[in-house]
Amino acid sequence: MHARTRFVVLFLGAMLAVSGCATDEYGRPREMTDTEKGAIIGAATGALLGLATRREAKYGVLYGIVGGVAGGAVGAYMDKQKKDFEKQLAPELDRGVIYMEKLPQNRLLVGMTAATAFEVDSTRIKPGFNPVLDKIARILNKYGKTHLTIIGHTDSTGSRAYNQKLSERRAEAVKQALLARNVIPERITTAGAGEDHPRASNATPEGRRKNRRVEIIIEPIVEPEG
């Protein structure tokens, strides 16, 4: 169950519990006290706050492992990493095997097409793509003060449920490939976007090829102020 869905279920359960009754020591129904109602609502509200702070908590743990970049140096750190990607992956970028974008908030996106990384309808990375992953992993390990979100995407062929699972498995396959190349697991989060975020139209074979992809969003871990 999705985390947001879990919260909704929890919160609705709390509301139902508050609107219902408790029992006394003999199992007979009685009205809840204000203290009991407050405890239930507080637990549900705490779950919501937990969802909101989970990302910050994860980054806090990661900062303790890899350290962080000073706020004023973040732009230069990420620009240098981008230049390394451009230099080391120049042949792959020229051929369209890899694409790269600079995102807001000093983030980078490195994408790989499923046409070059995976067989059709498969989560097994093509052996010929391993040298590319070697290059990517070396740069990721060189710039270790970053968090990586690996997101799988599909075209619209097949059912939405199937595409969602396929995108998740492909993201996990790339994660495992990076772990095998010494990228530490604490740095990596995976997700599947299914068919929901196409880069091109799914009406053509070329568009579907572009939409079958895995992307790595690279985000700097910034030293806390103060």
Summary of the structure (lengths in Angstrom):
residues: 226
radius of gyration: 22.6
end to end distance: 38.2
largest distance: 76.8
contacts: 660
relative contact order: 0.14
helix: 55%
strand: 19%
